[in-house]
Amino acid sequence: MARESIIALDLEGTLVSNAVSQFPRAGLRDFLDFCYASFDVVCLYTAVSDELCGPILATMVAEENAPRQMLSIPLIQWDRSVKDLANIPSAEIHQCLIVDDNPDYIVPGQRSQWIPIDKFTPPYADSDVELARIQCVIAARLGLHPNGK
């Protein structure tokens, strides 16, 4: 079986605090750089509306918390009930991983593709190491060094 080549990332509680405050999680830039270096496709699977995502992503890039590729990241369209990996265009479920803090959004039959991350909660500490931990989990799953090489 081919390795997972697509990663779907949640936004609120995973990469940033939420759509209102938008505090970036510690290590966000390094994690996103790793994702872009390690996967053929990086997409956003979020409950945040498409209209709000654009300004949030632009802020992340302007503040250098995200690479420029985030300005054109594909946004997965879905019904806001569960994050079915079958909604990712031209993808087979076994090719995909999803990083999300909310187990309620994960399709039960797709839990093997889910990389659970602890929710980013107040006080939004700079000492949070969850993205670095998840990077190591993903690297091990893909057979890569944690820095993506």
C-alpha positions as a Markdown table, in Angstrom:
| # | Residue | x | y | z |
|---|---|---|---|---|
| 1 | Met | 0.0 | 0.0 | 0.0 |
| 2 | Ala | 1.2 | 3.5 | -0.8 |
| 3 | Arg | 2.0 | 5.8 | 2.0 |
| 4 | Glu | -0.3 | 8.6 | 3.0 |
| 5 | Ser | 0.3 | 11.5 | 0.7 |
| 6 | Ile | -2.5 | 13.9 | 1.8 |
| 7 | Ile | -2.9 | 15.6 | 5.1 |
| 8 | Ala | -6.1 | 17.4 | 6.1 |
| 9 | Leu | -5.7 | 19.9 | 8.9 |
| 10 | Asp | -8.3 | 21.3 | 11.3 |
| 11 | Leu | -8.1 | 25.0 | 12.1 |
| 12 | Glu | -9.8 | 25.9 | 15.4 |
| 13 | Gly | -8.3 | 24.3 | 18.5 |
| 14 | Thr | -5.7 | 22.6 | 16.3 |
| 15 | Leu | -3.6 | 25.2 | 14.5 |
| 16 | Val | -5.0 | 28.4 | 16.1 |
| 17 | Ser | -7.1 | 29.1 | 19.2 |
| 18 | Asn | -10.3 | 29.9 | 17.4 |
| 19 | Ala | -11.7 | 32.0 | 14.5 |
| 20 | Val | -12.2 | 35.0 | 16.8 |
| 21 | Ser | -8.9 | 35.4 | 18.7 |
| 22 | Gln | -6.8 | 33.5 | 16.1 |
| 23 | Phe | -3.8 | 32.9 | 18.5 |
| 24 | Pro | -1.3 | 30.7 | 16.6 |
| 25 | Arg | -0.3 | 27.5 | 18.4 |
| 26 | Ala | 3.4 | 27.3 | 19.4 |
| 27 | Gly | 5.5 | 25.7 | 16.6 |
| 28 | Leu | 2.8 | 26.4 | 14.0 |
| 29 | Arg | 5.2 | 27.5 | 11.3 |
| 30 | Asp | 7.6 | 24.6 | 11.8 |
| 31 | Phe | 4.7 | 22.2 | 11.7 |
| 32 | Leu | 3.2 | 23.6 | 8.5 |
| 33 | Asp | 6.6 | 23.6 | 6.8 |
| 34 | Phe | 6.9 | 19.9 | 7.8 |
| 35 | Cys | 3.5 | 19.2 | 6.3 |
| 36 | Tyr | 4.3 | 20.9 | 3.0 |
| 37 | Ala | 7.6 | 19.1 | 2.8 |
| 38 | Ser | 6.2 | 15.7 | 3.7 |
| 39 | Phe | 2.9 | 15.5 | 1.9 |
| 40 | Asp | 1.9 | 15.9 | -1.8 |
| 41 | Val | -1.3 | 17.7 | -0.7 |
| 42 | Val | -2.1 | 19.8 | 2.3 |
| 43 | Cys | -5.7 | 20.8 | 2.8 |
| 44 | Leu | -7.8 | 22.5 | 5.4 |
| 45 | Tyr | -10.8 | 20.6 | 6.9 |
| 46 | Thr | -12.5 | 23.1 | 9.2 |
| 47 | Ala | -15.9 | 24.2 | 10.5 |
| 48 | Val | -14.9 | 27.8 | 9.9 |
| 49 | Ser | -16.7 | 29.3 | 7.0 |
| 50 | Asp | -14.7 | 29.8 | 3.7 |
| 51 | Glu | -15.4 | 33.6 | 4.1 |
| 52 | Leu | -13.6 | 33.7 | 7.4 |
| 53 | Cys | -10.8 | 31.3 | 6.5 |
| 54 | Gly | -9.3 | 33.7 | 3.9 |
| 55 | Pro | -8.6 | 36.5 | 6.4 |
| 56 | Ile | -7.4 | 34.1 | 9.1 |
| 57 | Leu | -4.9 | 32.5 | 6.7 |
| 58 | Ala | -3.8 | 35.9 | 5.4 |
| 59 | Thr | -3.1 | 37.0 | 9.0 |
| 60 | Met | -1.2 | 33.8 | 9.7 |
| 61 | Val | 1.0 | 34.3 | 6.6 |
| 62 | Ala | 1.5 | 38.1 | 7.3 |
| 63 | Glu | 2.6 | 37.4 | 10.8 |
| 64 | Glu | 5.0 | 34.7 | 9.5 |
| 65 | Asn | 3.2 | 31.9 | 11.4 |
| 66 | Ala | 2.5 | 30.1 | 8.2 |
| 67 | Pro | 4.1 | 29.7 | 4.7 |
| 68 | Arg | 2.7 | 31.5 | 1.7 |
| 69 | Gln | 1.2 | 28.2 | 0.4 |
| 70 | Met | -1.5 | 28.6 | 3.1 |
| 71 | Leu | -3.0 | 31.4 | 1.0 |
| 72 | Ser | -4.0 | 28.9 | -1.6 |
| 73 | Ile | -4.6 | 25.8 | 0.6 |
| 74 | Pro | -7.6 | 23.8 | -0.6 |
| 75 | Leu | -10.7 | 24.1 | 1.7 |
| 76 | Ile | -12.6 | 20.9 | 1.9 |
| 77 | Gln | -16.4 | 21.3 | 1.3 |
| 78 | Trp | -18.5 | 19.3 | 3.7 |
| 79 | Asp | -21.9 | 19.2 | 5.5 |
| 80 | Arg | -20.5 | 20.2 | 8.9 |
| 81 | Ser | -21.6 | 16.9 | 10.5 |
| 82 | Val | -18.5 | 14.7 | 10.1 |
| 83 | Lys | -15.2 | 15.1 | 8.3 |
| 84 | Asp | -15.4 | 12.3 | 5.8 |
| 85 | Leu | -12.1 | 11.9 | 4.0 |
| 86 | Ala | -14.0 | 10.8 | 0.9 |
| 87 | Asn | -14.9 | 14.6 | 0.5 |
| 88 | Ile | -11.2 | 15.3 | -0.4 |
| 89 | Pro | -11.2 | 15.5 | -4.2 |
| 90 | Ser | -9.3 | 12.8 | -6.1 |
| 91 | Ala | -8.3 | 11.0 | -2.9 |
| 92 | Glu | -8.6 | 7.5 | -1.6 |
| 93 | Ile | -9.2 | 7.4 | 2.2 |
| 94 | His | -6.1 | 5.3 | 2.7 |
| 95 | Gln | -4.0 | 8.1 | 1.2 |
| 96 | Cys | -5.2 | 10.6 | 3.8 |
| 97 | Leu | -4.4 | 11.6 | 7.3 |
| 98 | Ile | -6.5 | 14.1 | 9.3 |
| 99 | Val | -5.2 | 16.1 | 12.3 |
| 100 | Asp | -8.1 | 17.2 | 14.5 |
| 101 | Asp | -8.8 | 17.9 | 18.1 |
| 102 | Asn | -12.5 | 16.9 | 18.0 |
| 103 | Pro | -13.3 | 13.1 | 17.9 |
| 104 | Asp | -16.9 | 13.9 | 17.1 |
| 105 | Tyr | -16.0 | 15.0 | 13.6 |
| 106 | Ile | -14.1 | 11.8 | 12.7 |
| 107 | Val | -16.0 | 9.1 | 10.7 |
| 108 | Pro | -15.9 | 6.0 | 12.9 |
| 109 | Gly | -14.6 | 3.8 | 10.0 |
| 110 | Gln | -11.8 | 6.3 | 9.3 |
| 111 | Arg | -10.3 | 6.5 | 12.8 |
| 112 | Ser | -7.2 | 4.7 | 11.6 |
| 113 | Gln | -6.4 | 7.8 | 9.5 |
| 114 | Trp | -7.0 | 10.3 | 12.4 |
| 115 | Ile | -4.1 | 11.8 | 14.2 |
| 116 | Pro | -5.7 | 13.2 | 17.4 |
| 117 | Ile | -4.3 | 16.4 | 18.8 |
| 118 | Asp | -5.0 | 17.9 | 22.2 |
| 119 | Lys | -7.3 | 21.0 | 21.9 |
| 120 | Phe | -5.4 | 24.3 | 22.1 |
| 121 | Thr | -7.0 | 26.0 | 25.1 |
| 122 | Pro | -6.5 | 29.1 | 27.2 |
| 123 | Pro | -4.1 | 30.4 | 28.4 |
| 124 | Tyr | -2.6 | 29.6 | 24.9 |
| 125 | Ala | 0.8 | 29.0 | 26.3 |
| 126 | Asp | 4.0 | 29.5 | 24.2 |
| 127 | Ser | 5.2 | 26.4 | 26.0 |
| 128 | Asp | 2.6 | 24.2 | 24.2 |
| 129 | Val | 4.5 | 21.4 | 22.4 |
| 130 | Glu | 1.5 | 19.6 | 20.9 |
| 131 | Leu | 2.3 | 20.4 | 17.3 |
| 132 | Ala | 5.9 | 19.2 | 17.8 |
| 133 | Arg | 4.5 | 16.0 | 19.3 |
| 134 | Ile | 2.1 | 15.5 | 16.4 |
| 135 | Gln | 4.9 | 16.1 | 13.9 |
| 136 | Cys | 6.9 | 13.3 | 15.5 |
| 137 | Val | 3.8 | 11.0 | 15.4 |
| 138 | Ile | 3.3 | 11.7 | 11.7 |
| 139 | Ala | 7.0 | 11.4 | 10.9 |
| 140 | Ala | 7.1 | 8.0 | 12.6 |
| 141 | Arg | 4.0 | 6.9 | 10.7 |
| 142 | Leu | 5.5 | 7.9 | 7.4 |
| 143 | Gly | 9.0 | 6.6 | 8.2 |
| 144 | Leu | 10.5 | 10.0 | 8.1 |
| 145 | His | 12.9 | 11.9 | 10.4 |
| 146 | Pro | 10.8 | 14.3 | 12.6 |
| 147 | Asn | 12.1 | 17.3 | 10.6 |
| 148 | Gly | 10.7 | 15.8 | 7.4 |
| 149 | Lys | 13.8 | 14.3 | 5.9 |
